[in-house]
Amino acid sequence: MEPNDILAEIKKLELSEKILLVEDIWDLIARTNSKLPMPEWQKSELDKRQKEFQDGTLDVNDWRQVHQEIRSEF
């Protein structure tokens, strides 16, 4: 099936069915995520940030505060 055919079929679905489809797609992505290659530089950066977080030296922001700041700018 071609992507345009898939999109045409999705457009026929009710909203609740579209939401369930999206959830199923995300679940599938999550299950296969470990199979995605990760460049070494990205793994190193994530390891560094995790260590900084565990050591308490990583500067983190509360998502509510960040969201509020973004909303106030725009």
Buried (B, 14 or more C-beta within 10 A) or exposed (E): EEEEEEEEEEEEEEEEEEEEEEEEEEEEEEEEEEEEEEEEEEEEEEEEEEEEEEEEEEEEEEEEEEEEEEEEEE
